[in-house]
Amino acid sequence: MFPVLIRSAFCTTAHWTCWATKRACTSVTRQQQRMFDKDCLAHHPPTPTIAQRQHTNNNNTNAVVDVEGRHSSASAAAANNVDVAERRLSDDDDLLVREDWARFDMLERQMDEVFARHAAQLDEEGELLGVDMVKDPMNEPDISEMVTGDETASRPINRYRQILYTEGELDKSDLDQPPSRKNPHPFDPTTLPPTHSRQPTPYANYSPTIQMLLELGVDLFDVCQAPKIGRALLRLDPVKDVKSKIFWLVKRVGVHEADVGSYLSRNPYFLLQSFDDLKARIDYLRFRRFTRAQIAKIVTEYRYWLNHAPENIDGRLGWLQRQFHLRADELRHLIVKEPRLIQFGVGPIQGFVIALSQWCGFSQRDLKLILLKDPRVFLSEKSRLLTSYNYLAYVMRIPNNQIVAYPMALRCPLWALRRRHEFLYRLRKANYVPNTPDHITLEQFCCPNDRVFSEQIARTPIADYNHFIKLI
């Protein structure tokens, strides 16, 4: 059975390889496919069945006779039959293995020839495009317009087709004089902008819009991080779409001239907005009694404020006022303090309200105080905020009223809270109860300067605090 398995495996591999080759060479005609299949089948005959092999072995075994034509004795015949059958079976095995290896090598050579012939054909036809090649949209130009013969297949990026002046177009031209309709010059592609680019920077020498933005201090690298913004900027009119909007942003909105470049780098979509929409969004803020300085602060700190429709902004501000029971002046103070509060809608804020009220036990009044004192709490990550609250409430034993008095403690990371609390605990100074001797408030505990915390609050050298940090 071993030779049969070897032969079956090689034949199966050969047939599968032939099928894969036929599927890969998609450009080969049907006639070439049929001829290729016939060649593969001719070199690989069908595998003999087990019954045919057993019949051949039995015939070889029963063919043992003596010279005189008479049968030998039973024992001698049996011994001779076994020896002859084993010898012939071994010879047949070696022959089949050698034939299979030879056929497999021949098939590999045929496959290499087919692929090489097909690749050469594609190179001659010009269908294979390299790394710096693009498809030419031209359909069969006249042969007189061709230079290399492969213009219909591909052309290099940022290259123009060569123009031949064979009919006397430039005979009367004076190349020393500037070009004009009456004095044409030959086509020079070096004076034109590139045809393809992934960044707007190659067009800086050709686009007045890009030049104006660079003079204002716009960072084109940051601008290119926005998708498809480079193509839109190149299509803008430098006077109507750029200069007039920047003048309005400085004179009417109140943005400082030095901040225009930074603002456009962070919000290049401002130049794509309609003038009427921009005026309507500023008029809405004036209708809500925001001052000119407050409007400038809102627009500068929340870069996408002028990109939102007034209807969306009004709906979000109304939800905030109803949810937290805010007065008009409190709402204005909140938006001026943190204009980004409504940038993601009301869904994330509603999630914080549920988490702080149901899981942490804060009341509606507590949530309002937290929002007015530190609105960035509602912009942080919810899981980290809950982790910090659990450490403050269950490890440091700080009640909710102290957290409401200084809500910035909720934004402190867990590792910072753990370092300072364990350091004070080792010194036996972890006292956070108000109106007791040597108690430490949350504002002192969350001091951003380690030296101030160590020397003025913990009353220890900064070297001891740094050494303790290395040990934990």
Buried (B, 14 or more C-beta within 10 A) or exposed (E): EEBBEBBEEBBEEBBEBBEEBBEEBEEBEEEBBEEBBEBBEEBBEEEBEEEEBEEBBEEBBEEBEEEEEEEBEEEEBEEBBEEBBEEBBEEBBEEBBEEBEEBBEEBEEBBEEBEEEBEEEEEEEBEEEEEEBBEBEEEEEEEEEBEEEBBBBBBEEBEEBEEEEEEEEEEEBEEEEEEEEEBBBEEEBEEEBEEEBEEBBBBBEEBEBBBBBBEBEBBBEEBBEBEEBBEBBBEBEBEEBBEEBBEBBBEEBBBEEEBBBBBBBBBBBBBBBEEEEBEEBBEBBEEBEBEEEBBBBBBBEBBBBBBBEBEEBBBBBEBBBEBBEBEEEBBBEBBBBBBBBBBEEBEBBEEBBEBBBEEBEBEEEBBBBBBBBBBBBBBBEBEBBBBBBEBBBEBBEBEBEBBBBBBBBBBBEBEBBBBBBBBBEEEEBBEBEEEEEEEBEBEBBBBEEBEEBBBEBBEBEBEEBEEBBEEE
